[in-house]
Amino acid sequence: MMNKAIKTFYFSATGTTKKIAQAVAGELARRFGGQSVVHVDFTLPEGRKEPASFSGQDIVVAGVPVYAGRVPNVLLKYLNTIQGNGALAVALVVYGNRHFDDALVEWQDILSSRGFQVVAGGAFIGEHAFSRTLGQNRPDAQDIARAADFSGRVYAKLKASPDDFKTICVPGNRPYQPYYRPKDKDGNPVAFHKVIPQTSADCISCGLCASLCPMGSIDVEDESTITGICIKCCACVKNCPVEAKNFDDEIFLRHKQELELAFTSPRREPEFFL
């Protein structure tokens, strides 16, 4: 077990999943003798051009955010090309203080189907993609400490049974529940796939939003133009240095407000499954 390589593998538009994955992997690496961690980031389109491939000598800390209670559907095509080749995997999901629903069990199934042996799972909290109050400023120091504690438990499991791991049991439904669909004021389901961020006159054309868009959908020549799909990850909104990006769709904003009213408190805590 000591010759295992520690790697991360994550999608993290606003950095929350990255923080958790790197914290878990970093502590695992420290416990395995202080080796360096190899980071595999598939957030940007460039990172998804070729399938990621791992080996039986790897321990992979694999993280995805929770979108509408599931693994983001825009990632499924790519995720079904990756190769685990017997690597051990720690499955992580990060959600915005509401609930992770079926995302973790789905992520476990995807990794298992791609040749990984999933030895542990964790559900952590990060600031919600399109809110600054849901899970505000998380993961915070307390979350990072819990990530280190989780790593310690994973390490203990790996040391105790280096060649014999039972399938972990995580909460969730099979078949999975449909992706959550918000409702309008009359209770009718609504779709947001055509909703896009607006760009104000404050834009300084720095190009940062275009470089951070995980779908590559912001025109590099005109940041106000969306050339592809928008997944409402809010990488452009939260990283704009002059706050020139925002959503103004009435139904979208109503849904955001409903989530904030219902789920800003109480504070949810990470859950571990080994």
C-alpha positions in Angstrom: 0.0 0.0 0.0 2.9 2.4 0.6 3.8 2.5 -3.1 0.4 4.0 -4.0 0.3 7.3 -5.9 -2.2 9.9 -4.5 -4.1 11.8 -7.1 -7.1 14.1 -7.3 -9.7 14.1 -10.1 -12.3 16.9 -9.9 -14.6 19.4 -11.6 -14.8 22.6 -9.7 -16.1 25.7 -11.4 -16.0 28.0 -8.3 -13.2 26.2 -6.4 -15.2 24.5 -3.6 -14.8 20.9 -4.8 -11.2 21.6 -5.6 -10.6 22.7 -2.0 -12.1 19.6 -0.5 -10.5 17.2 -2.9 -7.1 18.7 -2.4 -7.5 18.8 1.4 -8.5 15.1 1.5 -5.7 14.1 -0.9 -3.1 16.2 0.8 -3.7 14.6 4.2 -3.7 11.2 2.7 -0.4 11.9 1.0 1.0 13.2 4.4 0.0 10.0 6.1 1.5 7.9 3.3 4.9 9.4 3.9 4.6 12.9 2.5 4.6 12.2 -1.2 3.4 14.8 -3.7 -0.1 14.8 -5.0 -0.9 14.7 -8.7 -3.9 16.9 -9.6 -6.2 16.0 -12.5 -8.6 19.0 -13.0 -11.3 18.4 -15.7 -13.2 21.7 -15.0 -12.3 23.4 -18.2 -13.0 22.1 -21.7 -9.2 21.5 -22.3 -9.2 19.1 -19.4 -11.9 16.9 -21.0 -10.4 16.6 -24.4 -8.9 13.2 -23.6 -10.2 10.5 -21.2 -8.4 10.4 -17.9 -6.7 7.1 -17.2 -5.5 5.7 -13.9 -3.9 2.5 -12.7 -4.1 0.0 -9.9 -1.2 1.8 -8.2 -3.3 5.0 -7.7 -5.5 6.2 -4.9 -7.8 8.8 -6.6 -9.7 11.4 -4.6 -12.5 12.1 -7.1 -14.8 15.0 -6.6 -17.8 16.5 -8.3 -20.3 19.2 -7.3 -24.0 18.4 -6.8 -26.3 20.0 -9.5 -30.0 19.5 -9.0 -29.4 16.6 -6.6 -27.3 14.6 -9.1 -23.9 14.5 -10.8 -24.0 17.3 -13.4 -25.5 15.8 -16.5 -23.1 17.8 -18.8 -20.3 15.7 -17.4 -21.8 12.3 -18.0 -20.5 11.8 -21.5 -16.9 12.6 -20.5 -17.1 10.6 -17.2 -18.2 7.5 -19.2 -14.9 7.6 -21.0 -12.5 7.6 -18.0 -10.5 4.5 -17.1 -10.0 3.4 -13.5 -8.0 0.2 -14.3 -8.4 -1.0 -10.7 -7.5 2.3 -9.0 -8.8 2.8 -5.5 -11.2 5.8 -5.4 -12.5 8.1 -2.7 -15.8 9.5 -4.0 -16.6 13.1 -2.9 -19.6 15.3 -3.7 -19.9 18.9 -2.6 -23.3 20.6 -2.3 -24.7 24.0 -1.2 -26.2 23.2 2.2 -29.5 21.8 0.9 -28.9 18.1 0.3 -26.8 15.8 -1.9 -29.8 13.6 -2.8 -28.7 10.9 -5.2 -25.4 12.5 -6.3 -23.1 10.4 -4.1 -24.6 7.0 -5.0 -24.6 8.0 -8.7 -21.0 9.1 -8.5 -20.1 5.8 -6.8 -21.8 3.9 -9.6 -20.1 5.9 -12.3 -16.7 5.3 -10.8 -17.3 1.6 -10.2 -18.6 1.2 -13.8 -15.4 2.8 -15.1 -13.1 0.3 -13.3 -12.4 2.0 -9.9 -12.8 0.3 -6.6 -14.6 2.8 -4.4 -13.3 2.5 -0.9 -14.9 5.6 0.8 -17.4 8.3 0.1 -17.9 11.8 1.5 -20.5 14.5 1.1 -19.2 18.0 1.9 -20.6 21.5 1.9 -19.5 24.4 -0.3 -20.9 27.8 -1.0 -23.8 27.2 -3.4 -23.0 28.0 -7.0 -25.6 30.7 -7.5 -25.8 32.1 -4.0 -23.5 33.9 -1.6 -25.5 33.0 1.5 -26.2 29.2 1.1 -23.1 27.6 2.5 -21.4 31.0 2.7 -17.6 30.9 2.5 -17.6 27.2 2.8 -15.6 25.0 2.8 -14.2 26.9 5.9 -11.6 25.9 8.4 -14.0 23.6 10.2 -14.7 21.8 6.9 -11.0 21.4 6.1 -10.5 20.0 9.6 -13.3 17.5 8.9 -11.7 16.6 5.6 -8.5 15.8 7.4 -10.4 13.6 9.8 -12.0 11.8 6.9 -8.6 11.2 5.3 -7.4 9.7 8.6 -10.3 7.3 8.5 -9.7 6.4 4.9 -6.0 5.8 5.7 -6.9 3.6 8.6 -9.2 1.5 6.4 -6.5 1.1 3.7 -3.9 0.1 6.2 -6.2 -2.4 7.9 -7.4 -4.1 4.8 -4.9 -3.3 2.0 -6.3 -6.0 -0.4 -9.9 -6.6 0.7 -12.5 -3.9 0.5 -16.2 -4.4 0.8 -18.5 -2.2 -1.3 -19.4 0.9 0.7 -23.0 1.7 1.3 -24.0 5.3 0.7 -27.5 6.9 0.9 -29.5 7.4 -2.3 -32.0 5.9 -4.7 -31.5 3.3 -7.5 -32.9 4.2 -9.9 -31.9 7.7 -9.2 -34.5 10.4 -8.7 -34.9 12.8 -11.7 -32.8 16.0 -11.6 -34.6 18.5 -9.4 -36.7 21.0 -11.3 -37.7 24.3 -9.7 -41.2 25.5 -9.8 -42.8 28.8 -10.6 -45.2 30.7 -8.2 -48.1 28.5 -9.3 -46.2 25.3 -8.6 -45.5 24.4 -12.2 -42.0 23.0 -13.1 -39.8 25.4 -15.0 -36.5 25.0 -16.9 -33.5 27.3 -16.7 -31.4 25.9 -19.5 -31.9 29.0 -21.6 -31.2 31.5 -18.8 -27.8 33.2 -19.2 -25.9 35.7 -17.2 -26.1 39.3 -18.2 -23.1 41.6 -18.6 -23.4 45.2 -17.4 -21.6 48.3 -18.7 -19.1 47.9 -15.9 -17.4 45.1 -17.9 -13.7 46.0 -18.5 -13.2 43.2 -21.1 -10.5 41.5 -19.1 -11.5 38.1 -20.5 -11.3 36.4 -17.1 -14.9 35.1 -17.3 -14.2 33.5 -20.7 -11.1 31.8 -19.4 -13.0 30.3 -16.4 -16.2 29.1 -18.1 -16.2 25.3 -17.8 -18.3 25.0 -21.0 -16.2 27.4 -23.0 -19.4 29.3 -23.7 -18.3 32.9 -23.3 -17.0 34.7 -26.4 -13.4 35.7 -25.8 -13.9 38.7 -28.1 -17.2 39.9 -26.5 -17.8 38.7 -23.0 -21.5 39.6 -23.2 -22.0 37.0 -25.8 -22.8 33.4 -24.8 -21.9 31.0 -27.6 -22.9 27.7 -25.9 -24.7 26.3 -23.0 -24.7 27.9 -19.5 -24.8 25.5 -16.5 -25.4 28.3 -14.0 -22.1 27.4 -12.2 -21.5 31.1 -11.7 -17.8 31.0 -12.2 -18.1 34.1 -14.3 -20.4 35.9 -11.7 -18.3 35.1 -8.6 -14.9 35.8 -10.2 -15.7 39.0 -12.1 -13.4 41.7 -10.6 -15.9 44.5 -11.2 -19.1 42.4 -10.6 -20.3 43.0 -14.1 -22.0 39.5 -14.5 -25.4 38.8 -13.0 -28.6 36.9 -13.6 -31.8 38.9 -14.0 -34.3 36.2 -15.0 -37.3 36.6 -12.7 -38.1 32.9 -12.2 -34.4 32.1 -11.7 -34.1 34.8 -9.0 -37.3 33.6 -7.3 -35.9 30.0 -7.1 -32.6 31.4 -5.7 -34.5 33.3 -3.0 -36.6 30.3 -2.1 -33.5 28.2 -1.7 -31.8 30.8 0.5 -34.9 31.2 2.7 -35.3 27.4 3.1 -31.7 26.2 3.4 -29.3 28.9 4.6 -29.7 27.4 8.1 -29.2 25.2 10.0 -25.6 24.6 9.0 -25.2 21.1 7.5 -22.1 19.1 8.3 -20.0 16.7 6.2 -21.0 13.0 6.1 -18.6 10.1 5.7 -19.2 6.6 4.4 -16.6 3.9 4.8 
